[in-house]
Amino acid sequence: MNPLSNTLYDVAIIGAGIAGTYCANALQQAGYQVCLLEKGRGTGGRASSRRLTVQEGEVQQSCDLGAPFFNVEGGQLANDIQQWLADGVIEPWPAANKPNSLAYTGVPSMSALTRYLSQHIDTFTQQRVSHIDRTEPIWSLRSDTYKTLIQAKRVIITAPAAQSAQLLTSADAPASFLQQAHLASHQCRAQWAVMVSDNNSSSEYSFKNLPNLLEQKHPLLAKVICDSAKPARAASVTRWVLQADIDWSEAHKDDDAESVGQAMLAAFKSIVLAQTGVSPELAIATPHLWRLGRHQASGNALDNIEEQQASAMLWHKESGLGVASDWLSAGTVVSAI
């Protein structure tokens, strides 16, 4: 007996990030009975929001520590964008606009979008799928102790490349899918991120001359985002998310979080000082390392297998096994969709 559900689903999707929830929503609307399995406590993946405690004052604050927004070009996702805007789960964020590319962010957090997409889907959180196997025509999704969690006619994997590769070692998965996942996992790189906040209202003026988004060539910081300036954020203090340079993160991925945080904080203070002439007193939360933070396109190693990659996906019709993830494409929120 399945410990999660005795329902035989049409499709079971592993991973409840942007790719998984968008896929589940589209399939459910098409009439399939779908479920989501997620190893974390909630949906979102790298677009999840986190509640963090800053070191000074032990004040808990919520922020988008992963993907802070997403950009769409031209008619990309036009119908979806209009629906999401109408339903109030995203808002434009002009500070992150690029030429020919508008920026949007989830409200009141990025994870609001994945919660919205999965609201009518059977979603099982804190369930790590470690093995998959098929006894025609049924797939079994199993725990690390090989207990069956869910059974389904089809399976779609939307996990990061390294985790996908583990699942694709199944004897019932196409070998070329595993090759792609292995290649992508070697190209995946870590990234440090941290939240800092100004709890001293008298120094808040020092931030008024800073843009809400800084993307610059810096030896340590790749992106500086004023999280509290994004739409519908409740914030009594100015709150920033610092995303470290990828090369720097790789070089320091095994360092202790405290030293990493202090290095990132010092780098941010130097930027503030250079742009405003003020060095504010800031509180910092414990940094987070996204070990599977940045994916690059793995390329197409498939041969003689029915596939569809226009939307960053692989599909094997005979077995009913698919892969849909940003690591098959550009590694962005939109490429995950």
C-alpha positions in Angstrom: 0.0 0.0 0.0 1.3 3.5 -0.9 1.9 5.5 2.3 1.0 8.8 0.5 -2.0 7.9 -1.7 -3.6 4.9 -3.1 -4.6 6.8 -6.3 -3.0 5.7 -9.5 -2.0 9.0 -11.0 -1.8 9.7 -14.7 1.3 11.7 -14.1 3.6 12.0 -11.1 6.0 15.0 -11.1 9.2 15.0 -9.0 10.0 18.5 -7.8 7.7 21.4 -7.0 9.8 24.3 -8.3 8.8 26.6 -11.2 9.2 23.8 -13.7 7.3 21.2 -11.7 4.4 23.3 -10.7 3.9 24.9 -14.1 4.0 21.5 -15.7 1.5 20.0 -13.2 -0.9 22.9 -13.6 -0.8 22.6 -17.4 -1.4 18.8 -17.3 -4.2 19.1 -14.8 -5.9 21.7 -16.9 -5.6 19.3 -19.9 -7.6 16.7 -17.9 -4.8 14.5 -16.4 -4.8 13.5 -12.7 -1.5 14.8 -11.4 0.5 14.8 -8.2 3.7 16.6 -7.1 6.4 15.2 -4.8 8.8 17.6 -3.2 11.7 16.9 -0.9 11.4 20.3 0.8 8.9 21.7 3.2 7.1 23.7 0.5 7.0 24.6 -3.2 9.3 27.0 -4.9 12.7 25.3 -5.2 15.2 28.0 -6.1 12.3 30.4 -6.3 11.3 29.8 -2.7 11.2 32.5 0.0 12.9 32.0 3.3 12.4 33.3 6.8 15.8 34.3 8.2 17.0 35.6 11.6 19.4 38.4 11.5 22.3 38.3 13.9 21.6 41.6 15.6 18.3 41.7 17.5 17.2 38.2 16.5 14.6 39.6 14.2 13.0 37.2 11.7 12.6 38.6 8.2 11.4 36.9 5.0 13.1 37.4 1.7 13.6 35.8 -1.8 17.0 34.3 -1.3 17.1 32.5 -4.6 15.5 33.7 -7.9 14.4 37.3 -7.0 12.5 38.0 -10.2 12.2 36.8 -13.8 12.4 38.5 -17.2 10.3 37.8 -20.2 10.9 39.0 -23.8 8.3 40.0 -26.3 5.4 37.6 -26.4 6.9 35.0 -24.1 4.3 33.5 -21.8 1.9 36.4 -22.8 -1.3 34.6 -21.8 0.1 33.3 -18.6 1.6 36.7 -17.6 -1.8 38.4 -18.1 -3.6 35.7 -16.0 -1.0 35.9 -13.2 -1.3 39.7 -13.1 -5.1 39.5 -13.0 -5.0 36.9 -10.2 -2.5 39.1 -8.2 0.3 36.5 -7.9 2.9 38.6 -9.8 3.6 42.3 -10.3 5.9 44.1 -12.7 9.2 45.2 -11.2 10.6 47.9 -13.5 13.9 48.1 -11.6 14.9 44.8 -13.1 13.7 45.5 -16.7 16.2 45.0 -19.5 16.1 46.2 -23.1 13.1 44.3 -24.8 12.7 42.4 -21.6 10.2 43.1 -18.8 10.7 42.0 -15.2 8.1 40.5 -12.8 8.3 39.2 -9.3 5.9 37.0 -7.3 3.8 38.8 -4.6 4.1 38.8 -1.7 7.0 36.5 -2.5 8.4 34.6 -5.4 7.1 31.3 -4.0 3.5 32.8 -4.3 3.7 31.8 -8.0 4.4 28.1 -7.3 1.8 28.0 -4.6 -0.7 29.4 -7.0 0.2 26.9 -9.8 0.0 24.0 -7.4 -3.1 25.0 -5.5 -5.4 22.4 -7.1 -2.7 19.6 -7.3 -2.2 16.8 -4.9 1.2 17.9 -3.4 3.3 15.8 -1.1 6.0 17.8 0.6 9.0 16.5 2.6 9.0 13.4 0.4 12.4 12.6 -1.2 12.1 10.2 -4.2 15.3 8.2 -4.3 14.4 5.5 -6.9 12.0 5.0 -9.8 11.2 1.7 -11.6 8.6 0.5 -14.0 6.5 -2.6 -14.2 4.7 -2.1 -17.4 2.6 0.1 -17.5 3.1 1.5 -14.0 5.9 3.5 -12.6 6.7 3.2 -8.8 8.3 6.2 -7.0 10.2 4.9 -4.0 11.9 6.3 -0.9 15.5 5.7 0.1 14.4 2.5 1.9 12.7 1.4 -1.4 9.2 1.8 0.0 6.7 2.8 -2.7 5.5 6.3 -2.2 3.3 6.9 -5.3 2.4 4.9 -8.4 1.7 6.6 -11.8 1.3 5.8 -15.5 3.9 8.5 -16.3 6.7 10.3 -14.5 8.2 13.7 -15.1 11.4 14.7 -13.3 12.0 18.4 -12.7 14.8 18.2 -10.1 18.3 19.7 -10.5 20.7 17.8 -12.8 22.6 15.9 -10.0 19.4 14.7 -8.4 17.8 13.9 -11.7 20.9 11.8 -12.6 20.4 9.7 -9.5 16.8 8.9 -10.5 17.8 8.3 -14.1 20.1 5.4 -13.1 17.0 3.4 -13.2 17.2 0.5 -15.6 13.9 1.6 -17.0 15.2 5.1 -18.0 16.8 5.8 -21.4 20.6 5.8 -21.0 20.8 9.0 -23.0 18.7 10.9 -20.4 21.2 9.9 -17.8 24.1 11.1 -20.0 22.5 14.5 -20.3 21.9 14.8 -16.6 25.5 13.7 -15.8 26.8 16.3 -18.2 24.6 19.0 -16.8 25.5 18.1 -13.2 29.2 18.7 -14.0 28.4 22.1 -15.4 26.3 23.1 -12.3 28.0 25.6 -10.0 27.4 26.7 -6.5 26.3 30.2 -5.4 26.3 31.9 -2.0 23.5 34.2 -1.0 22.8 36.3 2.1 20.3 38.8 3.4 21.4 42.0 5.2 19.2 44.6 6.6 19.5 48.1 8.0 17.8 48.2 11.4 18.8 51.8 12.1 16.3 54.1 10.6 18.6 57.1 11.0 21.0 55.6 8.4 18.3 54.7 5.9 18.9 57.9 3.9 22.2 56.4 2.8 20.4 53.8 0.6 18.3 56.3 -1.2 21.0 56.9 -3.8 21.4 53.2 -4.5 19.4 51.6 -7.3 17.1 48.8 -6.2 19.1 46.4 -8.4 22.8 46.4 -8.9 24.4 44.0 -11.4 28.0 44.7 -12.0 31.4 43.1 -12.5 32.7 42.7 -9.0 35.2 40.2 -7.7 32.8 39.0 -5.0 29.2 40.2 -5.6 27.3 39.4 -8.8 24.0 40.9 -7.9 22.6 43.1 -5.2 18.8 43.2 -4.8 16.8 45.5 -2.6 14.3 42.9 -1.6 12.2 45.3 0.5 11.7 47.6 -2.5 9.9 44.9 -4.6 6.1 45.1 -4.9 3.9 44.1 -2.0 6.8 43.5 0.4 6.0 44.3 4.0 9.2 45.7 5.5 9.9 48.0 8.4 13.6 48.1 7.4 15.6 48.2 4.2 16.5 44.6 3.3 19.0 43.5 0.7 19.8 40.1 -0.8 23.4 39.7 -1.9 24.2 37.0 -4.5 27.9 36.1 -4.8 29.9 35.9 -7.9 29.8 32.3 -9.3 33.6 31.9 -9.6 34.0 33.3 -6.1 31.3 31.0 -4.8 32.9 27.9 -6.3 36.3 28.9 -4.8 34.7 29.3 -1.4 31.9 26.7 -1.4 33.5 24.7 1.4 34.2 27.7 3.6 32.3 28.3 6.8 29.2 30.4 6.5 30.3 33.0 9.0 33.5 33.9 7.1 31.6 34.0 3.8 29.0 36.3 5.3 31.5 38.7 6.7 33.3 38.8 3.3 30.0 39.5 1.4 29.0 42.1 4.0 32.3 43.9 3.7 32.0 43.9 -0.1 28.5 45.4 0.1 29.6 48.1 2.6 32.3 49.1 0.2 29.8 49.5 -2.6 27.5 51.6 -0.4 30.4 53.7 0.7 31.6 54.3 -2.9 28.1 55.3 -4.1 26.8 57.3 -1.1 29.8 58.2 1.0 28.2 56.5 4.0 29.2 53.2 5.7 26.0 52.0 7.4 25.7 49.6 10.3 24.0 46.4 9.0 22.6 43.2 10.4 23.3 40.0 8.6 21.6 36.6 8.5 23.4 33.3 8.1 24.4 32.9 4.4 22.9 30.1 2.4 24.9 28.1 -0.2 22.9 26.9 -3.2 25.1 24.0 -4.0 23.0 23.4 -7.2 22.6 27.0 -7.8 23.4 27.7 -11.4 22.9 25.4 -14.3 24.1 25.7 -17.9 22.6 24.1 -20.9 23.8 20.6 -21.3 23.4 20.3 -25.0 21.6 17.5 -26.9 23.2 14.1 -26.5 20.1 12.1 -27.4 19.9 9.8 -30.4 16.9 7.9 -31.8 14.6 8.9 -28.9 11.4 10.7 -29.3 11.9 14.1 -27.6 10.7 17.6 -27.4 13.2 20.2 -26.2 11.6 23.5 -27.4 10.4 24.0 -23.8 13.5 22.5 -22.0 12.1 19.0 -21.8 12.8 15.4 -22.8 10.1 12.8 -23.4 10.3 9.1 -23.9 6.9 8.0 -25.2 7.4 4.2 -24.9 8.0 4.3 -21.2 6.1 7.5 -20.3 9.2 9.1 -18.7 10.0 12.8 -19.1 12.5 15.4 -17.8 11.6 19.1 -17.7 14.1 21.5 -16.0 16.1 24.7 -16.5 19.3 22.7 -16.8 18.2 21.6 -20.3 18.1 25.2 -21.4 19.3 28.6 -20.2 19.1 27.9 -16.5 16.5 30.7 -15.8 13.0 30.8 -14.4 11.5 31.2 -17.9 13.6 28.4 -19.3 12.3 26.1 -16.6 8.8 26.8 -17.9 
